[in-house]
């Protein structure tokens, strides 16, 4: 089996599973309990430089 065929077989089977697991991890990362402080900071960051009366 050539190197190309070996890499192709890996990408078609295990590579797909690894990429899917990475995708799920990155999508769900901000829903973890420890991220609440960071999510709150990001939520209010657009108002950081906003001053009333100006």
Secondary structure, DSSP 8 states (H G I E B T S, - for coil): --HHHHHHHHIIIIIHHHHHHHHHHHHHGGGSGGGHHHHHHHHHGGGTT--TT-
